Amino acid sequence: MAYFQGSFGLVVICLLAWAISENRRAVSWKLPLAGIGLQLVIAALLLKLPVSRELFLWMNSLVLAIEQATEAGTKLVFGYLGGGPLPFEEPFPGAAWILAFRGLPIILVMSALSGLLFYWKILPLIVRGFSWLLRRSLGIGGAVGVSAAANVFVGMVEAPLFVKPYLLRLTRAELFMVMSVGLSTVAGTVMVLYATILGHVIPGVLGHILTASIISAPAALLIARLMVPDNGEATEADRMTPPAEADSAMEAIVNSTGMGIKLIANIIAMLIVIVALVYLVNQLFAFLPNVDDTPLTIQRITGWIFAPLAWLMGMSWNEALVSGELFGTRLVLTEFVAYLDMSKLPMGTLSERANVIMLYGLCGFASLPSLGIMIGGLGAMVPERRAEILELGFKSVLAATLATAMTGTVAGLLSF
């Protein structure tokens, strides 16, 4: 039953995107077939081949190695706050784990590693190959293909830097694709952080997160082209502009570490401010009557809105209500907080399959705080199109939400 439910969900998600399209008559129905087909093929290769399990186990050991390496640095700098021997006894396991000193520093290490891999031309080579696949399968232009491929590994602001000289020339549909893909994937700098949070929930979690980010790129391109159809024109990119230039490996590490510091500062600031604002709004909701003997909150209200979408992804209705609230948390508070909440769910709240679906479904920057960051970044890169970027902003969050839901649905279909 769940298999047919998920298949039905894929169709409905595409129909939803088509229903709110700017020009429904311009949509070619070959596009959904190609987009869904590409997602299923990539997901099957990454999830079903025997070698995939070994790859996921290897990546899990990589997560542990990076965690241990980061902890060696945080112990030196922060002492017991960073994982060193405690001068007191913990009241309960994990009581001394502090996000700012134990979780977020992983971003610094990952940022430095990604900068080094860019300098050594390893990641650009992978990006070119993925870009070629997207252009050949979905018929998109080279500029969008390069940006979308880069989004699998870097953030929503860094990826457009690859094609910064072409941003002014992109069509409206191509600009929307760049924005939608940016909000549908996650950066490599935070993948290990999410894997650390969910490591006890899902085995081989880093491999799943990377797979989710990969198959969300074609999903976002599909949804974006349904919502804002192109006119057949495509902007080609004859070269890639790296996100940061360096003359040596050490300079690449230093530059990328500096970018990591800014990213951590943004994350801390956004978490403090957004959580505080949501808390204040929830305090106002406290004056309203309870529903089912439970106070109303933004998360509950958005959870009811997203519950049907979670059901379409292949879950039972009880699981969909919980998952809908996680979707609402991501929209309002970012995917980071949603993953934290997911990791704290009581055992058995979601089935093993539902946990996998939600891991994939939440794997994207489809949130209002992230939209603000992207608008600021893209607006600075191409100020001439700032008004158009603002106009497409909320629509790109919706496109990214549908795209990650499609990714979760595909994962659910392949988990049988």
Secondary structure, DSSP 8 states (H G I E B T S, - for coil): -HHHHHHHHHHHHHHHHHHT-S-GGG--THHHHHHHHHHHHHHHHHHHSHHHHHHHHHHHHHHHHHHHHHHHHHHHHHGGGGTS--SS--SSTTTT--IIIIITHHHHHHHHHHHHHHHTTHHHHHHHHHHHHHHHHH---HHHHHHHHHHTTS-TTTGGGGGGGGTTT--HHHHHHHHHHHHHS--HHHHHHHHHHHTTTSTTHHHHHHHHHHHHHHHHHHHHHHHS---S-----SS---SS--SSHHHHHHHHHHHHHHHHHHHHHHHHHHHHHHHHHHHHHTTS--BTTB---HHHHHHHHHHHHHHHTT--HHHHHHHHHHHHHHHHH-HHHHHHHHHTS-TTSS-HHHHHHHHHHT-S--SHHHHHHHHHHHHHH-GGGHHHHHHHHHHHHHHHHHHHHHHHHHHHHTT-
